[in-house]
Amino acid sequence: MGVQAFETTVVSSRRLTATTHDIEVKKPAGFSFRPVQFTFLGLKTDRGLDVRPMSLASSPTRPNLEYGVRLSESAFKHAFAALQPGDSVVLQGPFGHFVLEEKRPAVLLAGGIGITPLKGMAEYASDKALPIPVRLLYSNSDEEDIAYRSELEELERQNPRFRVIHTLTGNLLKGWKGLVGRIGKRQLKEAAKGLDRPVYYACGKPGMVMAMMGLLSEAAIPEEDIRVELFRGY
Ligand SMILES: Cc1cc2nc3c(=O)[nH]c(=O)nc-3n(C[C@H](O)[C@H](O)[C@H](O)COP(=O)(O)OP(=O)(O)OC[C@H]3O[C@@H](n4cnc5c(N)ncnc54)[C@H](O)[C@@H]3O)c2cc1C
């Protein structure tokens, strides 16, 4: 069977941070996906219909589908940020192999908006009460740039096996208690502490994901334990 296209409607549209925006859309009848694949998302823009590959930002266990984007000056992003409940969007998918292994410990490595499918994986582990430890190492430049911070804290409360470790690369506000600097050896060690042969999932802009692959290779992590999703287009 070919990959289907679905028209659906926006349920909510909200600014996450100064530079990121989130929408929820109705899950179309007949659409299913694994935690967490991507779709193509088509929007009506000033320049006609425009399409981008977009990771789903929610778990298949949730009633709606969610997308989160980093804003830019593109017509697509302007249209995305302006979406209102009731507006229609088109999606096609699902695609990809960036999928959580349900029986192995997981270390999720997120750079900026690369959090989207990893948030969905964390929701899935929590909703399904998976017996695996899940650690999320989440790198942002500044504290105000952290997307889905409260949602992730809520997941930590729901799932005692889930832990978020933040690291910041930019200006630190007073009282910051998390890690500092890009994801490197030290941060990786902290995230994987005590885990028995975890699978590593890295997601973000291509440069960030390439850096993660280099880091994991230096740490002698075998390739079969590494999954990556590159946000090409940034
Ligand atoms: C699997 C996957 C999942 C992704 N998930 C997310 C996500 O969850 N959140 C997120 O913010 N971004 C995600 N992206 C990136 C997203 O698709 C956009 O490329 C990115 O958001 C930049 O879009 P823009 O409109 O801001 O940039 P633009 O300035 O419009 O475009 C950036 C570059 O992409 C090229 N481009 C523009 N339109 C297209 C097109 N239709 N097809 C191919 N290339 C094009 C342009 O020529 C330019 O070089 C994902 C990408 C991939 C491949």
The ligand as an SDF file (V2000), in Angstrom:
LIG
                    3D

 53 58  0  0  0  0  0  0  0  0999 V2000
   13.0260   13.8830    9.0510 C   0  0  0  0  0  0  0  0  0  0  0  0
   12.9720   15.3600    9.3350 C   0  0  0  0  0  0  0  0  0  0  0  0
   12.2450   15.8050   10.4410 C   0  0  0  0  0  0  0  0  0  0  0  0
   12.1980   17.1720   10.7290 C   0  0  0  0  0  0  0  0  0  0  0  0
   11.5020   17.5870   11.8480 N   0  0  0  0  0  0  0  0  0  0  0  0
   11.4930   18.8950   12.1720 C   0  0  0  0  0  0  0  0  0  0  0  0
   10.8370   19.3490   13.3670 C   0  0  0  0  0  0  0  0  0  0  0  0
   10.2460   18.5700   14.1410 O   0  0  0  0  0  0  0  0  0  0  0  0
   10.8620   20.6780   13.6450 N   0  0  0  0  0  0  0  0  0  0  0  0
   11.5090   21.5780   12.8170 C   0  0  0  0  0  0  0  0  0  0  0  0
   11.5080   22.7820   13.1280 O   0  0  0  0  0  0  0  0  0  0  0  0
   12.1360   21.1870   11.6940 N   0  0  0  0  0  0  0  0  0  0  0  0
   12.1440   19.8660   11.3520 C   0  0  0  0  0  0  0  0  0  0  0  0
   12.7970   19.4580   10.2010 N   0  0  0  0  0  0  0  0  0  0  0  0
   13.3920   20.4790    9.3320 C   0  0  0  0  0  0  0  0  0  0  0  0
   12.2850   21.1050    8.4750 C   0  0  0  0  0  0  0  0  0  0  0  0
   11.8260   20.2060    7.4920 O   0  0  0  0  0  0  0  0  0  0  0  0
   12.7690   22.3740    7.7520 C   0  0  0  0  0  0  0  0  0  0  0  0
   13.7500   22.0840    6.8280 O   0  0  0  0  0  0  0  0  0  0  0  0
   13.3220   23.3830    8.7140 C   0  0  0  0  0  0  0  0  0  0  0  0
   12.3800   23.5780    9.7330 O   0  0  0  0  0  0  0  0  0  0  0  0
   13.6610   24.6990    7.9920 C   0  0  0  0  0  0  0  0  0  0  0  0
   12.4950   25.1690    7.3900 O   0  0  0  0  0  0  0  0  0  0  0  0
   12.3110   26.7270    7.0950 P   0  0  0  0  0  0  0  0  0  0  0  0
   10.9870   26.8470    6.4300 O   0  0  0  0  0  0  0  0  0  0  0  0
   12.5240   27.4730    8.3580 O   0  0  0  0  0  0  0  0  0  0  0  0
   13.5470   27.0580    6.1990 O   0  0  0  0  0  0  0  0  0  0  0  0
   13.6930   27.5780    4.7000 P   0  0  0  0  0  0  0  0  0  0  0  0
   14.5560   28.7840    4.8060 O   0  0  0  0  0  0  0  0  0  0  0  0
   12.4290   27.7000    3.9620 O   0  0  0  0  0  0  0  0  0  0  0  0
   14.4630   26.3880    4.0360 O   0  0  0  0  0  0  0  0  0  0  0  0
   15.7080   25.9190    4.5330 C   0  0  0  0  0  0  0  0  0  0  0  0
   16.3640   25.1010    3.4310 C   0  0  0  0  0  0  0  0  0  0  0  0
   15.5290   24.0020    3.0500 O   0  0  0  0  0  0  0  0  0  0  0  0
   15.2230   24.0560    1.6650 C   0  0  0  0  0  0  0  0  0  0  0  0
   13.8250   23.7080    1.5020 N   0  0  0  0  0  0  0  0  0  0  0  0
   12.7750   24.5390    1.6050 C   0  0  0  0  0  0  0  0  0  0  0  0
   11.6500   23.8730    1.3800 N   0  0  0  0  0  0  0  0  0  0  0  0
   11.9780   22.6070    1.1430 C   0  0  0  0  0  0  0  0  0  0  0  0
   11.2450   21.4490    0.8190 C   0  0  0  0  0  0  0  0  0  0  0  0
    9.9280   21.4540    0.7250 N   0  0  0  0  0  0  0  0  0  0  0  0
   11.9130   20.3070    0.6280 N   0  0  0  0  0  0  0  0  0  0  0  0
   13.2440   20.2690    0.7090 C   0  0  0  0  0  0  0  0  0  0  0  0
   14.0030   21.3430    1.0010 N   0  0  0  0  0  0  0  0  0  0  0  0
   13.3800   22.4990    1.1960 C   0  0  0  0  0  0  0  0  0  0  0  0
   15.4940   25.4600    1.2360 C   0  0  0  0  0  0  0  0  0  0  0  0
   15.8840   25.4900   -0.1120 O   0  0  0  0  0  0  0  0  0  0  0  0
   16.6260   25.8760    2.1680 C   0  0  0  0  0  0  0  0  0  0  0  0
   17.8710   25.4510    1.6820 O   0  0  0  0  0  0  0  0  0  0  0  0
   12.8600   18.1020    9.8870 C   0  0  0  0  0  0  0  0  0  0  0  0
   13.5620   17.6450    8.7660 C   0  0  0  0  0  0  0  0  0  0  0  0
   13.6130   16.3040    8.4940 C   0  0  0  0  0  0  0  0  0  0  0  0
   14.3800   15.8440    7.2880 C   0  0  0  0  0  0  0  0  0  0  0  0
  1  2  1  0
  2  3  1  0
  2 52  2  0
  3  4  2  0
  4  5  1  0
  4 50  1  0
  5  6  2  0
  6  7  1  0
  6 13  1  0
  7  8  2  0
  7  9  1  0
  9 10  1  0
 10 11  2  0
 10 12  1  0
 12 13  2  0
 13 14  1  0
 14 15  1  0
 14 50  1  0
 15 16  1  0
 16 17  1  0
 16 18  1  0
 18 19  1  0
 18 20  1  0
 20 21  1  0
 20 22  1  0
 22 23  1  0
 23 24  1  0
 24 25  2  0
 24 26  1  0
 24 27  1  0
 27 28  1  0
 28 29  2  0
 28 30  1  0
 28 31  1  0
 31 32  1  0
 32 33  1  0
 33 34  1  0
 33 48  1  0
 34 35  1  0
 35 36  1  0
 35 46  1  0
 36 37  1  0
 36 45  1  0
 37 38  2  0
 38 39  1  0
 39 40  1  0
 39 45  2  0
 40 41  1  0
 40 42  2  0
 42 43  1  0
 43 44  2  0
 44 45  1  0
 46 47  1  0
 46 48  1  0
 48 49  1  0
 50 51  2  0
 51 52  1  0
 52 53  1  0
M  END
$$$$
